[in-house]
Amino acid sequence: MSYSTVSFCAARKKLLIAVALLLAGCASEPPKSLVTPFPAAQPQPQKTTPTAAQQPVRGVWLATVSRLDWPPVNSVNVSSATQRIQLQQQALTAKLDRLKSLGINTVFFQVKPDGTALWRSDILPWSDMLTGTIGADPGYDPLMFMLDEAHKRGMKVHAWFNPYRVAVNTRPSTLAELNRTLSLHPASVYVLHRDWIRTAGDRLVLDPGIPDARDWITSIVAEVVRRYPVDGVQFDDYFYAETADSPLNDAQTWRTYGQGFASKADWRRHNTQLLIEQVSRTIKQIKPQVEFGVSPAGVWRNLSHDAAGSDTRGAAAYDEAFA
C-alpha cells in the first residue's frame, strides 16, 4: 500500500469520526447559555369563553332628551294612546335588534333627561318626551320595557341620568308647563323647591352647592336602583353647565356653604366630589353589583392652564365643569 493510500484512509477515518460526533451532538441537550438561562417551559393557557361579566363593554348612548334617539317624534303626535305605545315599543325593539346584530352588549339609556322621568317615579313627574305633556302617564313603563327587551337579548342596561338639568330652555311656555305640575303627585322640582333652581347655559338647573339638592338627586338614583334590575348607573358630566353668556349665579350659595375654601372653583369641585361619593356609596349599599360611572369630557385641563394638561383648546372638565 502506498503512502498516499494510507494518508487517504487516515483522513477518511478522521472525517467519519467528526461526522459521528456532530450527529451525536445534535441528538443531545443543547448547550446552556452562559449569559441568560433558558426560560422554563410554560404550559399554554387553555382557551376559554369569557363570561358575560368579563366581556368588554361595547355600548351605545340612547338619548331621550329632545327625542334625539328615542322615542320617535311622530309617536307623540298620534291621537291614539294604543298606537303611540305600539310605535314607541316597536321603535325600541327595532333599535335593540339592530344593536345586537352589530355586537353591542350595553345600552346607556337616558332615563332622566331633565327634571322628568322615564320610569314610574314617586319623586319625578313623567317625562313629556313620551306624551308631549309633563306628568302624563304614558300607559307603560319605558325603563321596565327596555330592561325586559334588552336582557332578553343578552344586553346590559345602564340607567343614564342628567343629574342637575331641570329644563333644556327658559322659554315662558316651558315655565308655564312646569308651573302647571303643582297639582300633580309628584310635581316638578321647579315648583316644589324653587330656591334650588338656577339658570345656567340658558337652561334651568339645580344648584350643585346646595346639600339638599344633592340629597334629592341621590334619592332619585336610589329609587331606580332599588326598584329596577339595572346593570349600572351613568351620569352626564354636566355638573356646572354654565356658559360665559349665561353663568350659574351661586354667589349666595358660596357665601353660605363655601367657608374654608381658598376659591369658589375649589369649592365647586368639592361639591361635585361630594355628589359622586354620596351616589356611589348609596348604590353599593343597595345593590353592590350595580356599576356606577360618569361620562367625562375629553379634556381634563388645557396646556394653557396647566403644564400637565393636553395641548388642546377644548372645554376642560376641571376648569369649566368643576369635576
C-alpha positions as CSV (number, residue, x, y, z in Angstrom):
1,M,0.0,0.0,0.0
2,S,1.4,3.3,-1.0
3,Y,1.9,6.2,1.4
4,S,-0.8,8.2,-0.3
5,T,-3.3,5.4,0.1
6,V,-2.6,5.3,3.9
7,S,-2.9,9.0,4.2
8,F,-6.2,9.0,2.4
9,C,-7.6,6.2,4.7
10,A,-6.5,8.1,7.8
11,A,-8.1,11.3,6.6
12,R,-11.3,9.4,5.8
13,K,-11.4,7.8,9.2
14,K,-11.0,11.2,10.9
15,L,-13.8,12.7,8.8
16,L,-16.2,9.8,9.8
17,I,-15.3,10.3,13.5
18,A,-16.1,14.0,13.2
19,V,-19.4,13.4,11.5
20,A,-20.4,10.8,14.1
21,L,-19.5,13.3,16.9
22,L,-21.5,16.0,15.2
23,L,-24.6,13.8,14.8
24,A,-24.2,12.7,18.5
25,G,-24.1,16.4,19.5
26,C,-27.3,17.2,17.6
27,A,-29.2,14.5,19.4
28,S,-28.0,15.6,22.9
29,E,-29.2,18.5,25.1
30,P,-28.4,22.0,23.7
31,P,-25.7,23.9,25.5
32,K,-26.6,26.1,28.4
33,S,-26.4,29.8,27.8
34,L,-23.6,31.4,29.7
35,V,-25.4,34.8,29.6
36,T,-29.1,34.2,30.2
37,P,-30.6,30.9,31.3
38,F,-33.2,29.3,29.1
39,P,-36.6,30.0,30.4
40,A,-38.6,27.1,31.8
41,A,-41.2,25.8,29.5
42,Q,-44.6,27.4,30.4
43,P,-47.8,25.5,30.0
44,Q,-50.0,27.0,27.3
45,P,-53.1,28.7,28.7
46,Q,-56.4,26.9,27.9
47,K,-58.7,29.0,25.7
48,T,-61.9,29.7,27.5
49,T,-65.0,31.7,26.5
50,P,-65.3,34.9,28.6
51,T,-68.3,35.1,30.9
52,A,-70.8,37.9,30.4
53,A,-69.2,39.7,33.4
54,Q,-65.8,39.5,31.6
55,Q,-66.9,40.7,28.2
56,P,-65.6,44.1,27.2
57,V,-68.2,46.9,27.1
58,R,-69.4,47.6,23.6
59,G,-72.0,50.2,24.3
60,V,-74.1,53.0,22.8
61,W,-75.8,56.0,24.3
62,L,-79.5,56.1,23.7
63,A,-80.6,59.8,24.3
64,T,-84.2,60.7,25.0
65,V,-83.6,64.4,25.7
66,S,-85.3,66.4,22.8
67,R,-86.2,62.9,21.5
68,L,-82.7,62.7,19.9
69,D,-82.7,58.9,19.6
70,W,-86.0,57.8,21.1
71,P,-89.0,57.9,21.2
72,P,-90.0,58.7,17.6
73,V,-91.3,62.3,17.3
74,N,-94.3,61.0,15.2
75,S,-95.3,58.7,18.1
76,V,-96.1,61.7,20.3
77,N,-98.3,63.3,17.6
78,V,-100.8,60.4,17.2
79,S,-104.2,60.7,18.8
80,S,-104.5,57.1,19.9
81,A,-102.6,56.1,23.1
82,T,-102.6,52.5,22.0
83,Q,-100.9,53.5,18.7
84,R,-98.4,55.7,20.5
85,I,-97.4,52.9,22.8
86,Q,-97.1,50.5,19.9
87,L,-95.0,52.9,17.8
88,Q,-92.6,53.6,20.8
89,Q,-92.2,50.0,21.8
90,Q,-91.7,48.8,18.2
91,A,-89.1,51.6,17.6
92,L,-87.2,50.5,20.8
93,T,-87.2,46.8,20.0
94,A,-86.0,47.5,16.4
95,K,-83.1,49.5,17.8
96,L,-82.2,46.7,20.1
97,D,-82.3,44.2,17.3
98,R,-80.1,46.3,15.2
99,L,-77.6,47.0,18.0
100,K,-77.5,43.3,18.9
101,S,-76.6,42.5,15.3
102,L,-73.7,45.0,15.4
103,G,-72.3,43.3,18.5
104,I,-73.4,45.9,21.0
105,N,-73.8,44.4,24.5
106,T,-74.6,47.5,26.6
107,V,-77.1,50.3,26.3
108,F,-76.8,53.6,28.2
109,F,-80.5,54.5,28.3
110,Q,-81.3,58.1,29.3
111,V,-84.0,57.8,31.9
112,K,-83.7,61.3,33.4
113,P,-83.1,63.8,30.5
114,D,-84.1,66.8,32.7
115,G,-86.4,67.1,35.7
116,T,-88.7,64.3,34.5
117,A,-88.6,60.5,34.5
118,L,-89.0,57.7,32.0
119,W,-89.9,55.3,34.8
120,R,-92.9,55.2,37.3
121,S,-91.4,57.5,39.9
122,D,-92.6,58.8,43.2
123,I,-90.2,61.7,43.0
124,L,-90.3,63.0,39.4
125,P,-93.2,63.6,37.1
126,W,-93.5,61.6,33.8
127,S,-91.4,62.9,31.0
128,D,-93.1,64.9,28.3
129,M,-90.7,63.2,25.9
130,L,-93.2,60.3,26.0
131,T,-96.6,62.0,25.5
132,G,-95.9,65.7,24.9
133,T,-97.1,66.7,28.4
134,I,-95.1,66.7,31.6
135,G,-96.8,64.3,34.1
136,A,-99.0,62.5,31.6
137,D,-98.9,58.7,32.2
138,P,-97.6,57.0,29.0
139,G,-99.6,53.9,29.7
140,Y,-96.5,51.7,30.2
141,D,-93.1,51.8,32.0
142,P,-90.4,52.6,29.4
143,L,-87.5,51.7,31.7
144,M,-89.0,48.3,32.6
145,F,-89.8,47.6,28.9
146,M,-86.2,48.5,27.9
147,L,-84.8,46.2,30.7
148,D,-87.0,43.3,29.7
149,E,-86.2,43.5,26.0
150,A,-82.5,44.2,26.4
151,H,-82.0,41.4,28.9
152,K,-83.9,39.0,26.7
153,R,-81.3,39.7,24.0
154,G,-78.4,39.3,26.5
155,M,-77.7,43.0,26.6
156,K,-77.0,45.1,29.7
157,V,-78.7,48.4,30.5
158,H,-77.2,51.3,32.4
159,A,-79.7,53.9,33.6
160,W,-78.3,57.3,32.4
161,F,-79.2,60.4,34.5
162,N,-78.5,64.0,33.8
163,P,-78.1,65.0,37.5
164,Y,-78.8,68.7,37.6
165,R,-80.7,69.7,34.5
166,V,-84.4,70.7,35.1
167,A,-85.3,72.0,31.7
168,V,-83.5,72.5,28.4
169,N,-84.7,76.1,28.0
170,T,-86.2,79.0,29.9
171,R,-89.0,79.9,27.5
172,P,-92.2,81.3,29.0
173,S,-94.1,78.2,27.6
174,T,-91.7,75.9,29.4
175,L,-92.1,77.7,32.7
176,A,-95.9,77.7,32.4
177,E,-95.9,73.9,31.8
178,L,-93.6,73.4,34.8
179,N,-95.9,75.6,37.0
180,R,-98.9,73.5,35.9
181,T,-97.4,70.4,37.5
182,L,-98.1,71.9,41.0
183,S,-101.3,69.9,41.3
184,L,-99.6,66.6,40.3
185,H,-98.2,64.0,42.6
186,P,-95.3,64.2,42.1
187,A,-94.9,67.7,40.9
188,S,-91.8,69.2,39.3
189,V,-88.9,70.2,41.4
190,Y,-89.2,73.6,39.8
191,V,-92.4,74.3,41.8
192,L,-91.5,72.3,44.9
193,H,-88.0,73.7,45.5
194,R,-87.8,76.9,43.6
195,D,-84.9,78.0,45.9
196,W,-82.7,75.3,44.4
197,I,-83.2,76.4,40.8
198,R,-80.7,78.5,38.9
199,T,-80.3,79.5,35.2
200,A,-77.1,78.4,33.5
201,G,-76.3,77.9,29.9
202,D,-79.8,79.2,29.1
203,R,-81.3,76.2,30.9
204,L,-82.9,75.6,34.2
205,V,-80.6,73.7,36.5
206,L,-80.2,72.7,40.2
207,D,-77.5,74.5,42.2
208,P,-74.9,71.8,42.9
209,G,-73.7,73.7,46.0
210,I,-77.0,73.0,47.9
211,P,-76.7,69.9,50.1
212,D,-80.4,69.2,49.9
213,A,-80.3,69.3,46.1
214,R,-77.5,66.7,46.1
215,D,-79.6,64.5,48.6
216,W,-82.6,64.8,46.3
217,I,-80.5,63.6,43.3
218,T,-79.2,60.7,45.3
219,S,-82.7,59.7,46.3
220,I,-83.7,59.6,42.6
221,V,-80.9,57.2,41.7
222,A,-81.7,55.1,44.8
223,E,-85.3,54.8,43.7
224,V,-84.2,53.3,40.3
225,V,-81.6,51.0,41.7
226,R,-83.9,49.7,44.4
227,R,-86.9,49.1,42.1
228,Y,-85.4,48.0,38.8
229,P,-82.8,45.4,37.7
230,V,-80.5,47.9,36.1
231,D,-76.9,46.7,35.5
232,G,-75.4,50.2,36.0
233,V,-75.9,53.9,36.6
234,Q,-74.3,56.5,34.4
235,F,-74.1,60.3,34.9
236,D,-73.6,63.0,32.3
237,D,-70.6,65.3,33.2
238,Y,-72.8,68.4,33.3
239,F,-72.1,69.3,36.8
240,Y,-71.7,73.1,36.4
241,A,-73.1,73.6,32.9
242,E,-72.7,77.4,32.6
243,T,-71.5,79.5,29.7
244,A,-69.8,82.8,29.5
245,D,-73.1,84.4,28.4
246,S,-75.2,82.5,30.9
247,P,-73.2,81.8,34.1
248,L,-74.7,80.0,37.1
249,N,-75.3,82.6,39.9
250,D,-74.4,80.7,43.0
251,A,-72.9,83.7,44.9
252,Q,-75.4,83.3,47.8
253,T,-74.7,79.5,48.0
254,W,-71.0,80.2,48.0
255,R,-71.4,82.6,50.9
256,T,-73.5,80.1,52.8
257,Y,-71.5,76.9,52.2
258,G,-68.1,77.9,51.0
259,Q,-66.3,78.6,54.2
260,G,-62.8,77.1,54.4
261,F,-62.1,77.0,50.7
262,A,-59.5,79.2,49.1
263,S,-61.5,79.7,45.9
264,K,-65.0,79.2,44.6
265,A,-63.6,76.9,42.0
266,D,-62.2,74.6,44.6
267,W,-65.5,74.7,46.5
268,R,-67.4,73.8,43.3
269,R,-65.1,70.8,42.6
270,H,-65.7,69.7,46.2
271,N,-69.4,69.8,45.6
272,T,-69.0,67.6,42.6
273,Q,-66.9,65.2,44.6
274,L,-69.5,65.0,47.4
275,L,-72.2,64.1,44.9
276,I,-70.2,61.3,43.3
277,E,-69.2,59.9,46.6
278,Q,-72.7,60.0,48.0
279,V,-74.3,58.5,45.0
280,S,-71.7,55.7,44.7
281,R,-72.0,54.8,48.4
282,T,-75.8,54.7,48.1
283,I,-75.7,52.4,45.0
284,K,-73.3,50.0,46.6
285,Q,-75.3,49.9,49.8
286,I,-78.5,48.9,47.9
287,K,-77.0,46.6,45.2
288,P,-73.2,46.2,45.3
289,Q,-73.2,44.6,41.9
290,V,-74.6,47.7,40.1
291,E,-71.9,49.6,38.4
292,F,-71.6,53.4,38.5
293,G,-69.7,55.8,36.2
294,V,-69.5,59.3,34.8
295,S,-69.0,60.2,31.1
296,P,-66.2,62.7,31.4
297,A,-65.3,65.5,28.9
298,G,-62.4,64.6,26.7
299,V,-60.2,67.3,28.1
300,W,-59.1,67.4,31.7
301,R,-57.1,70.7,31.5
302,N,-55.6,72.6,28.6
303,L,-51.9,73.1,28.4
304,S,-52.5,76.9,28.6
305,H,-53.8,76.4,32.1
306,D,-51.6,73.6,33.4
307,A,-48.3,72.2,32.4
308,A,-49.7,68.7,32.9
309,G,-52.7,69.4,30.6
310,S,-53.1,68.4,27.0
311,D,-52.2,70.6,24.0
312,T,-55.9,71.2,23.3
313,R,-58.3,74.2,23.2
314,G,-61.5,72.4,24.3
315,A,-63.8,72.8,27.3
316,A,-61.9,71.5,30.3
317,A,-63.7,69.4,32.9
318,Y,-61.5,70.7,35.7
319,D,-62.0,74.4,34.9
320,E,-65.4,74.5,33.3
321,A,-67.5,71.6,34.7
322,F,-65.6,71.8,38.0
323,A,-65.1,68.0,38.0
